[in-house]
Amino acid sequence: MASAPENAADSCRWELGLTGCFSITDIQTGRDVTPQSRKACALLAYLAARQGQNVPRDRLAALLWQDSDEAHARASLRQALCDVRSATGCDASPIIADRHHARLDDEAVRISGLCVSDYDEGESEPLEDLGGISENFDDWLAQERVRLTEAMVEGAAAHVRQRLEFGHGPQLMPLIRKLQRIDPLNEDFLQYAMVAEYQCGHAAAIRKRYREFASRIREELGVSPTFETTKLESELIGALTRAVPPPAKPWAA
């Protein structure tokens, strides 16, 4: 799932929020137009993951109303589509549907919650309010949460690497802490943290972070930090305490 291209931004009518509780906002008015029906929200979230692809209506009905017979499930799907249209406005809908298929109008919808600006220090997870819809949907949701989290982490890590090159370590500390909470055994994230502490001028913090990480991976994995990480710790502390030159590129490629 990806946000709409920049050159399509002017044509977007709605914005779907995926971090924390699902939401949909009317971009033109700034109003929250999230349907009250959780299954209508679940329908939007599922179609958003399909990036504008047509999805058979019977598949959607079975996904969200698996305990109903086919006729009732299809009737419930029609009602959910009406709920989406009613909530978002009678003049248009973010879902394009015919008798056999439904899809998200990806030219009129953009996705938020996957870029760094949406990636705060909180502990919310993607689509956190959509659990318990149905067993089938919950199975899909578990996989989708993993996929969305991986996408957010990848984007955030790339942002950190880029901004560290410009000495923005102090501003990056909250985001780096978030990455380390998500994946505390990731050695790249430790390196980002040590470089950020170096840019803050905190030699003791570099040492503390290194030792805590080394202790953790020794206890949980039975290994030690790599030579590159150990060398980085020594060079960064040396640059702060002994006025030696810092490493040219102080993190793993």
N, C-alpha and C positions, 0 to 999 in steps of 0.2 A: 504494500500500500504506500502511496506517495502523494505528496501534495500536488495540486495542479501546477503546471508550468507557469512561470511568471508572466509570459505573454498571454496567458489565458485568464489572468487575475481579474480583468475588467468584466469578464462574462460570468464570474462566479456569483451566485445568489446566496448560497448557504455555506456555512462552515461547520464541519463535524468535529467535535472534541472527543478525543479518545483517552486522554490521561485522566485518571480518576473516574468520576461519574460521566457516562456518555451524555453528550449534549449536542444540540444543533442550534445555530444562531443564524438569524436573517441578517446578512451582511449589509443590506441596504438600510435597514432600520436599527440594527444593533440589538434587536429583541431576541430573547431566548424563546425559541419555538419548539423546544423539545416536547415530543408527544408524552402525555401522561401514561399511556399504555407502555409497560415495559417490553411487551412483545413487539410493538411497533418500533421501539428503539433497537431491540435485538435484530429485527428485520433490516433496519438501516445499517447497523454495524456489520452484519453478515454481507450485505450487498456491497458495502464499502470495501471489504476485503477482496471482493471479486473485481475491483477496478473497472467497473462499467461493463463487465461481461453479462450476457443474458443468463439467467438462472431459471430453470423450469419451475413453474409454480407448484407442481406436485412435490418437488424436492423441498421447497421452502415450507410447504404445509407440513410435510413429514418431519422436518427439522424442529419446528416450533410447536407443533400440536401432535406429537407422536402418540399420545394416548387417546386421540379422537379418531373416529372413523373418517374415511376419505371425504365424504360430503361435508361433515362438520368442520374438518380441518381446512378445506378450501373456502368455506364460508367465513371462517375465522381469519384466514389470510386476506380475503376481500375487505373485512372490517378493519384489519390492521393497515391496509393500504389507504382506506378512507381516513383512518386516524392520522396517518402521516400527512395526507393532503389537508385535512382540517386544521392541524396544528401549524403547518408551514404556510398556509395561504391557499385560497380557492383558485387563484389565477394560475398556479403552477405547482409542481411537486418535485422533490428531489429524486423521486422514483418514477421511471418510465415503465409502464406495464401494458401488456396486451393479454389476450385470453390464455396464452400458454407460458409466457415468460415475464420476468421482471428484472430490472437492472437499475443501478444508480446512474443518475444523469451526471457523469463525471465532468462534463463541461460546465456544469452549473454548481458543482460542489468542490470545495477544497477541504483538505484534512489538516487539522492541527493536532499537536500532541506528539509529533515525531521529530521536531527540530529542537535545537539547543535552547531557544528562547522559551520553549514550553517546558523545559526539563528542569524543574525547580528542585529544591533540597528536601521536599516533602517525601512521604513514604507511600504515596498513592500508587496503585498499579493500573495498567490499562483496563478500561471497561469494568471497573471494580463493582459496579452496581447491577451487572447483568447476569450474575450467577443464579442458578435455580430455575431457569426458564423451562428447561426440559433436559432429560439425560443426554439426548443427542446434541442439543445446543451446548450443554456444559462441556461435553467432550471437545467440540470444536473450539469453544471459548478458551479452554486450557491451552490448547496449541496456539491459538491466536495471541494470547497474552505473552507466551514465550517469544513468538515471532516479533511482536511489537516491542517488547523489552529489548531484544537483541538489536533491533533497528535503532532504538533510541540510544542504547549504549554505544553502538558503533558510531553514530553521528556525534555523540557527546565526546567520545574519545578523540575523534578526528579534530573536533573543535579545540580541545585542550592542547593537542600537539601543535596545532597551528598557532594558537595564541601564546603558548610558552615561548615560541621563537621570538616573540616581540616583548618578552619580559612581563607578561600579564599574570604572573603567578599569584599575587595577592588576590586578584579578582576571581581567579579560577578555583580557589580553595574549596568553596561550597560544592561546586560541581565535582571536583576530584573526590571529596569525601563521599558524595553520593555514589560515584562509580565504585569506590572501595567497599561500600556497604553492600552493593549488589554482587560484587565478585571480589571478596577479600583475599583470595589466593592469586589474583592476577598480578604478576610481577611488573608488567608495564605500568599498571596504575600506581604501584609503589614508586616507580621511577618518576612518574609525573608528579607525585606528591613531594618527593625529595627535591626535584628541580624547583617546584613552586616554593618550598620552604627556603631554598637557596636564594631565590629571587626576593623573598621577604627578609633575608639576612639572618635566618634562624639555624645556626649550626647545631644546637642542641636538639632541635626538632627533627632535623635530618637523621641524626643518630638514633633518636627515640623511635621514629617511624621504621627505620631499618631493623632495629633490634626486635620490635614487636612483630614485624612481618617474618623475620627469620625464626623467631620462636614459634609462631603459628604454623608455618609450613613444616617445621621440624616435627611438631606434635601431630599434625593432621596428615602430612604426606611423607614424613621421614626423609626429607631432602633439605638442602641448604639453598640460599639464594645463588644465582648464577654468578660467574666471575664478573660479567659485565655490570651487574647490579652492585656487587661488592666494590668494584673499582669506582663506580660512579659515586657511591657514598663517600669513599675516601677522597676523591678528587673535589667533590663539592665542599666537604668540610675543610679540606686543605685550602681551597680558594677563599674561604671566609676567614680562616684562622691564621693562615700562613702566607696570605697574599700571593699564592701561586695561581697561574692561569686556570680558569675553569675548562672543562672539556668542551670541544668544539660543538658537538651535537649531543647534549646530555640526556639522551633517552634511546631506547632500542628502536631500530629502524622498523 
